[in-house]
Amino acid sequence: MDAILEKSYQLKQALVDFVLDAEGELATSLEAYAAEQSRRKSGDNQQDLIVDSFIIEGKVGDRIPIELFIASQPKLTESDRNLISDWRRSFIGLFTVVEVLSDGFELQNWLTTKNYIVKPNNPQTIKELLRCQVGDILLTRIAPIADYWTFFSKSTILGKLGKPKLAVAIGNFKDNYKHSLYGDAPELLQQAWQSVDEYHQQFIEFFGSDEITMSGYHLNKKVAEFQELLMKQNLSAAGLDDTKSLAELAQDAGLEQSEIEAAAKESGADTKVVAQLFDKKSPTKMVAPKIELPAELKKAEQVTSLSHPRWGQIFLPTYSKFKTIIEAPEWQSIEGAEKLIRYYLENPTINVFIWQRLAQQYPQQLEKILQQFLELPDFKVDQLSTLLQDNFDKPLEPELPETASVPVHLNNLFEEAVAEVNKSKKTKTSKKVGSGFQKP
């Protein structure tokens, strides 16, 4: 093992001990960080993983733990200080094993397709990773050392995964590590956030407002029309002519028409979308995801869709009723009012943006309702954000919403995963039912 690897392990242990033994503001910050991870239901549910993430991402005032550690260790050499400082680039990712090396692995980050040479820096990690083979999926945090990387935290070995299970694993990663998406590709993250704003502007242009309310049936049809428009715009941006036939698109993409037809049939996707995704010459690295009205809302009597340049698109079947409660002279007289108010306060899907929007439209009414409902006679509407954050664990800043564009290779994976699942369901149904008259 390289001397620098052994040194990195020693420094990492000293850094962890420094954080765990700390008192005062550093200890308080660690406790708050751990509580926040628990609130987000992050995958970092083990103490060592929380500490490792806190070392890189945590804040103590306007500084990070790494800076405090370096400042507290005057005997560190210049090379040690540089090594530790470089760990700011550490990130957690979902990796596939590309190659097993004599002293480590070549890994590829599934979310960004970037490759890394990663070497273990202690005997325990070597032992844990002995069974890793090419094609295995790892959930781990890595950190830079010299011209390669090392494992910064314990790894979770998921083994070889088919496309459906891999899609689930990526979905879980997105849910558990939203703040770490594209950790090694800030340019992709920037594009994703930009796409949310663009989606919002397109929403307003199409619907004429950032808020629309109609039956679930009609809203579902309008959303489909909106998606069709976005699809054509994406095709245009990718350099594809949406007026061309499938054969012409296949020729432009350098593919056989049968390839696109098969992909479209299996995934249920529009053939032009498949053409876009398979277009080898397209400069587009990100693609807009398909946004649909959730199944349970398609038959709803009334659904409101709100759009925001950072919070994305939100579907609410109770928004009109909630506004009715606010507008009522005596809100307590409305059946189900207390239950709905509590839902809006406690359910994490009702975010700060929704509350702030209502506060702008009905400041006095909302202030009075919350004073009475929460038994806070001195509550003022300008305290709303603090109330929602402190009392109901609602973050004040959005996480990347579902309307954000995703890298093309991830979109391909999810399309193919859905196709495999649907094909498997059809096969099982065919074997089980036979005649096809019984519902699957």
C-alpha positions, 0 to 999 in steps of 0.5 A: 500500500502506498505511503500516502494511502496509509497517511490518509487513513491516519489523518482521516481517523484523527479528523473523525476523533477531532469531530467526535471529541469536540465540544461547544459550537462544533458539537452543536453543529454535528448534533443539528446536522445529524437531526437534519439527516434524520428529518430527511430520512437520509441513507446516512443513518449510521453514526460513522456515515453521518460524521463522514458527511458532516466533515465534508458538508457540515457548517460551523458558523461560516467554516467547515470541520476540515478547516477547523481541524487544520487550524487546530493542528499546527504540526501538520506538514504542508502536504498533509494540509493540502491532502486534507483540504482536497477532501472538500471534493469528496462525494457520495455516489452510486458506482459500478465496478468497471475493473478490479485492479491489483490495488483497488478498483476502477469505478464509474459513477452511475449518475454522471458516467465519470470514472475513478481509480479508487484504492482502499487505505486500510486493511478493514476496507480491503477485507470488506471489498474482497468479494467485489467483482466487475459489474457490482454496484457500490454505494460509497463516498470517495475522496481524492488522493494525489492522482487517484481516489480512496474510499472515505466511508464504509461501502454498501455492496449491492451486487450485480443489478438488473435494470429494474433493480438498478433503477430502484437503487438510483431512485433510492439514492435520489431520495436519500441523497438529494443534496448530493446529486451530481456531486462530481458534476456541478455543471449537470446540477446547474443544467438541472436547476436551469431546466426547472426554471425553463419548465416553469416559463414554458408552463406559464406560456402554455397555461397562461398562469402559474396556477390552474384548477380543473378536473383531474380528467381534463388536467391530465389531458392538458398535461399530456398536451403540454408534454407533447409540446415540450417533446417537440421543443426538445427534439428541436433542441437536439437537432431532430426534425419532429416533422420527419418520419420514423424511418428518417429519424432512424437514419439521422440517428444512425440506427435501424428503424426496427431498433427504434420501433422495438424500443418504443414498443417495449417502453410505451414511449413515443417513437420520437422520444426514443429517437431523441434518446438514441441520437448519437450525434445529439449534443444534449446531455440532459433530457426533460423527464415525463411529468404525469398527473398521479394516478390517484388524481386522474379521477379527482373532481378538482385538481390544482397545479402550481408551478414555481421556478425552483419548487417545480410543479405541484398537484393538489386536489385540496388547494381550492378547499383550503382557500375556501377555508381561509376565505370563510368568515368562520373557518371552524364552521367548514366541515373537515377544516381542522383536519385539512389545516393539520394536513397542510402543516404536517405533510411534507409534500405541502412545502413552504412555497405553498404556504408563502403563496397563500400568505401573500394572497390572504395575509390577515386571514391566514394569520388569524387562522394559525393564531386560533388553530395553533393557540398562538395569539401573538403569531404574525404572518411574517413569522410563517417561514420560521414557524414551518421550519422550526415546528413542522420540519419544512425546509426553506429551500427546495431540493431538486424537483421532479421537473428537473431534466436528467442525464440522457443515460439515466432516462434511457435506464428508466425507460428500459427498466419500465419496459422490462417490468412491463414485459415481465408482467405480460409474460406472467399474466399470459402464463397465469391467465391464458385466455386473456379475459381475466384482469391481470 
